[in-house]
Amino acid sequence: MTIGIIGLGLIGGSFARAFKENTNHKILTCDQNKSVNLQAKLEFVSDGILEPERLQECDFVIIAVYPKATVDYIKQNAAFFKKDAVVIDCAGVKRQICKEILPVAKKNGFIFMGGHPMAGTQFSGFRHSRSSLFKNASMLLVSLEENIKNLERVKKLFTQIGFGSVIFTTAEEHDQKIAYTSQLAHIVSNAYVKSPTASEHKGFSAGSYKDLTRVARLNEDMWTELFMENRDNLLLEMECLEKHLAEYKKAIEGNDREALKALLKDGRELKEKIERGK
């Protein structure tokens, strides 16, 4: 098959590398940065530049750019997509993208699935991309029932490059859950390092500090767009966290050892229960 990839940052670049390493598919790529396009060709990650008119060659198209840029690109180039081609975005929010693009796909005869690879690092850009990024990760997909005949071939495509599972969901469920599992974690990490003590931690920190602060080093342009697109769900998660932090603060302020112990015990047992899958 021929696979097109729009955007050669960490995710798009890793998709290109993974397909090249694990399949025999032809890979056409495009990035707004011309030097990245050249680098992809020099590293034999790309078989050619994906100009809009070449979209008609692609059986699959993966779009790995920001949400608004994703919508703009698909709308501007809708007429170029091959009939029955599968187009999948990689943005971290799904409701607005699916709402705007599903009618465009239906009108122009291609298949759109909202996608979100659950993989990444604190670094961005093509230079940090790697073919192993998706190993054992899950790929989230939003698809209409009418596209069910394509689900198996899409699932096969992603498992070929290392994904451990492909999970089908709705745009609403995706955005609600991702507010907790990803977006809240990034906000907490980013806020946590704003303590004056952060600059003095050297020699006094270990795994817990590293784990909690890893994603503080984020791309503020991308994450601002993601947070604002999903602000209703994110605000609910932030309010929940604030409520629980207030409980711990009240116990410590009141020198209430039993209350604090009970809160800590409750959190530990809940984590254990979650890990057991119950």
C-alpha positions as CSV (number, residue, x, y, z in Angstrom):
1,M,0.0,0.0,0.0
2,T,0.9,3.6,-0.1
3,I,0.7,5.5,3.2
4,G,0.8,9.3,3.5
5,I,2.0,11.1,6.6
6,I,1.3,14.8,7.2
7,G,3.6,16.3,9.9
8,L,7.0,14.8,10.8
9,G,7.2,15.7,14.4
10,L,7.7,13.2,17.2
11,I,4.5,11.2,16.3
12,G,4.5,11.6,12.5
13,G,8.2,10.9,12.3
14,S,7.9,7.8,14.5
15,F,5.0,6.6,12.3
16,A,7.2,7.0,9.2
17,R,10.1,5.2,10.8
18,A,7.9,2.4,12.2
19,F,6.3,1.7,8.8
20,K,9.7,1.8,7.1
21,E,11.2,-0.7,9.5
22,N,8.3,-3.1,9.8
23,T,6.5,-3.1,6.5
24,N,7.0,-2.9,2.8
25,H,4.6,0.0,2.3
26,K,5.5,3.0,0.2
27,I,5.7,6.1,2.5
28,L,5.0,9.6,1.3
29,T,5.6,12.4,3.8
30,C,5.1,16.1,4.2
31,D,6.2,18.7,6.8
32,Q,6.0,22.4,6.7
33,N,9.7,22.6,7.5
34,K,11.6,21.9,4.3
35,S,14.7,20.8,6.2
36,V,12.7,18.1,7.9
37,N,11.4,16.9,4.6
38,L,15.0,16.7,3.3
39,Q,16.2,14.9,6.5
40,A,13.5,12.3,6.2
41,K,14.6,11.5,2.6
42,L,18.3,11.4,3.5
43,E,17.5,8.9,6.3
44,F,15.4,6.8,3.9
45,V,12.3,7.4,6.1
46,S,10.4,8.9,3.2
47,D,9.9,7.7,-0.4
48,G,8.8,11.1,-1.6
49,I,7.2,14.4,-0.7
50,L,3.4,14.2,-0.3
51,E,2.1,17.1,-2.3
52,P,-1.7,17.6,-2.2
53,E,-2.2,16.1,-5.7
54,R,-0.4,12.9,-4.6
55,L,-3.0,12.2,-1.9
56,Q,-5.0,10.3,-4.5
57,E,-2.2,7.7,-4.5
58,C,-2.6,7.0,-0.7
59,D,-4.6,4.1,0.7
60,F,-4.0,5.4,4.2
61,V,-3.3,9.0,5.3
62,I,-2.1,9.8,8.9
63,I,-2.2,13.4,9.9
64,A,0.0,14.3,12.8
65,V,-0.4,18.0,13.4
66,Y,-2.3,20.3,15.8
67,P,-6.1,20.0,16.0
68,K,-6.9,23.2,14.1
69,A,-4.2,22.5,11.5
70,T,-5.7,19.0,11.1
71,V,-9.2,20.4,10.3
72,D,-7.8,23.1,8.0
73,Y,-5.6,20.6,6.1
74,I,-8.4,18.1,5.5
75,K,-11.0,20.7,4.5
76,Q,-8.5,22.4,2.1
77,N,-7.5,19.1,0.4
78,A,-10.7,17.1,0.7
79,A,-11.1,16.7,-3.0
80,F,-7.6,15.2,-3.4
81,F,-8.1,12.2,-1.1
82,K,-8.5,8.8,-2.9
83,K,-12.0,7.4,-2.8
84,D,-12.3,4.9,0.1
85,A,-8.9,5.9,1.5
86,V,-8.7,5.8,5.3
87,V,-7.7,9.1,6.8
88,I,-6.7,9.1,10.5
89,D,-5.7,12.1,12.6
90,C,-3.4,11.9,15.7
91,A,-4.6,14.9,17.8
92,G,-5.1,14.6,21.5
93,V,-8.8,15.7,21.3
94,K,-11.5,14.2,19.3
95,R,-14.9,15.8,19.6
96,Q,-14.4,19.0,17.5
97,I,-12.3,17.3,14.9
98,C,-14.8,14.5,14.3
99,K,-17.7,16.9,14.3
100,E,-16.1,19.0,11.6
101,I,-14.4,16.3,9.5
102,L,-16.9,13.4,9.4
103,P,-19.3,15.3,7.1
104,V,-16.4,16.4,4.9
105,A,-15.3,12.8,4.5
106,K,-18.8,11.5,3.7
107,K,-19.2,14.2,1.1
108,N,-15.9,13.5,-0.6
109,G,-15.9,9.7,-0.4
110,F,-13.1,9.0,1.9
111,I,-13.2,7.3,5.4
112,F,-12.2,9.4,8.4
113,M,-11.3,7.9,11.8
114,G,-10.3,10.0,14.8
115,G,-7.1,8.6,16.2
116,H,-4.8,9.1,19.2
117,P,-1.6,7.0,19.7
118,M,-1.1,6.6,23.4
119,A,2.7,7.1,23.2
120,G,5.1,10.0,23.5
121,T,8.0,11.6,25.3
122,Q,8.7,15.0,26.9
123,F,10.6,15.8,23.7
124,S,9.2,16.9,20.3
125,G,10.4,17.1,16.8
126,F,11.6,14.7,14.1
127,R,15.0,14.4,15.6
128,H,13.5,12.7,18.6
129,S,11.2,10.3,16.6
130,R,12.0,6.6,16.7
131,S,10.6,3.4,15.2
132,S,10.0,1.8,18.6
133,L,7.9,4.6,20.1
134,F,4.6,2.7,19.7
135,K,5.8,-0.7,21.0
136,N,3.1,-2.2,23.2
137,A,1.2,1.1,23.3
138,S,-2.6,1.4,22.6
139,M,-4.0,3.2,19.6
140,L,-7.4,4.8,20.2
141,L,-9.8,5.1,17.3
142,V,-13.1,6.8,16.8
143,S,-15.1,5.3,13.9
144,L,-18.6,5.2,12.6
145,E,-20.5,1.9,12.4
146,E,-20.7,2.2,8.6
147,N,-16.9,1.9,8.5
148,I,-16.8,-1.4,10.4
149,K,-15.6,-3.3,7.3
150,N,-12.4,-1.3,7.5
151,L,-11.7,-1.8,11.2
152,E,-9.8,-5.1,10.9
153,R,-7.4,-3.8,8.2
154,V,-6.8,-0.6,10.2
155,K,-6.2,-2.7,13.3
156,K,-3.7,-4.9,11.4
157,L,-1.9,-1.8,10.1
158,F,-1.2,-0.5,13.6
159,T,-0.3,-3.9,15.2
160,Q,2.3,-4.3,12.4
161,I,4.2,-1.4,13.7
162,G,4.2,-2.4,17.4
163,F,1.0,-1.3,18.9
164,G,-0.1,-3.7,21.6
165,S,-3.8,-2.9,21.3
166,V,-6.3,-1.0,19.1
167,I,-9.2,0.4,21.2
168,F,-12.4,1.7,19.5
169,T,-14.2,4.5,21.4
170,T,-16.4,7.5,20.9
171,A,-15.2,11.1,20.6
172,E,-17.0,11.9,23.9
173,E,-15.5,9.1,25.9
174,H,-12.1,9.8,24.5
175,D,-12.1,13.4,25.6
176,Q,-13.5,12.7,29.0
177,K,-10.9,10.0,29.8
178,I,-8.0,11.8,28.3
179,A,-8.6,14.8,30.4
180,Y,-7.7,12.7,33.4
181,T,-5.0,10.3,32.0
182,S,-3.0,12.9,30.1
183,Q,-4.1,16.5,30.3
184,L,-4.4,16.8,34.1
185,A,-1.1,15.0,34.5
186,H,0.6,17.6,32.2
187,I,-0.9,20.5,34.1
188,V,0.0,19.1,37.5
189,S,3.6,18.4,36.4
190,N,4.0,21.9,34.9
191,A,2.6,23.6,38.0
192,Y,4.6,21.4,40.4
193,V,8.0,22.7,39.1
194,K,7.0,26.3,39.8
195,S,7.9,25.8,43.5
196,P,11.0,27.9,44.5
197,T,12.4,24.7,45.8
198,A,12.5,23.1,42.3
199,S,15.7,25.0,41.4
200,E,17.4,23.6,44.5
201,H,16.4,20.0,44.2
202,K,19.7,18.6,42.9
203,G,21.0,15.9,45.2
204,F,17.7,15.7,47.1
205,S,15.5,14.1,44.4
206,A,15.0,10.6,43.2
207,G,12.4,8.6,41.2
208,S,9.3,10.2,42.5
209,Y,10.5,13.7,41.5
210,K,11.6,12.5,38.0
211,D,8.3,10.7,37.4
212,L,6.2,13.7,38.5
213,T,8.1,16.3,36.6
214,R,8.9,14.5,33.3
215,V,6.1,16.0,31.3
216,A,6.5,19.5,32.7
217,R,8.8,19.9,29.7
218,L,5.9,20.3,27.2
219,N,5.1,22.1,23.9
220,E,3.1,25.0,25.2
221,D,1.6,25.8,21.8
222,M,0.2,22.3,21.3
223,W,-0.9,21.8,24.9
224,T,-2.7,25.2,25.1
225,E,-4.7,24.2,22.1
226,L,-5.5,20.7,23.5
227,F,-6.5,22.1,26.9
228,M,-8.8,24.7,25.5
229,E,-10.5,22.3,23.1
230,N,-11.3,20.0,26.1
231,R,-11.7,22.6,28.8
232,D,-15.0,21.3,30.1
233,N,-13.7,17.8,30.9
234,L,-10.3,19.2,32.1
235,L,-12.0,21.7,34.5
236,L,-14.0,18.8,36.1
237,E,-10.8,16.8,36.7
238,M,-9.0,19.9,38.1
239,E,-11.9,20.6,40.5
240,C,-11.8,16.9,41.6
241,L,-8.1,17.2,42.3
242,E,-8.5,20.5,44.2
243,K,-11.1,18.9,46.4
244,H,-8.9,16.0,47.4
245,L,-5.8,18.3,47.9
246,A,-8.0,20.4,50.2
247,E,-8.7,17.3,52.3
248,Y,-5.0,16.5,52.8
249,K,-4.3,20.2,53.6
250,K,-7.0,20.3,56.2
251,A,-5.7,17.2,57.9
252,I,-2.2,18.5,58.0
253,E,-3.2,22.0,59.1
254,G,-5.3,20.6,61.9
255,N,-2.5,18.2,63.0
256,D,-5.0,15.4,62.5
257,R,-2.9,12.3,62.2
258,E,-5.8,9.9,62.0
259,A,-7.5,11.8,59.2
260,L,-4.3,12.1,57.2
261,K,-3.5,8.4,57.7
262,A,-7.1,7.5,56.5
263,L,-6.7,9.6,53.4
264,L,-3.3,8.0,52.5
265,K,-4.7,4.5,53.2
266,D,-7.7,5.2,50.9
267,G,-5.4,6.4,48.1
268,R,-3.1,3.4,48.4
269,E,-6.0,0.9,48.4
270,L,-7.6,2.6,45.5
271,K,-4.4,2.5,43.5
272,E,-4.0,-1.2,44.3
273,K,-7.6,-1.9,43.3
274,I,-7.2,-0.1,40.0
275,E,-4.0,-2.1,39.2
276,R,-5.9,-5.3,39.9
277,G,-8.5,-4.2,37.4
278,K,-11.4,-4.3,39.9
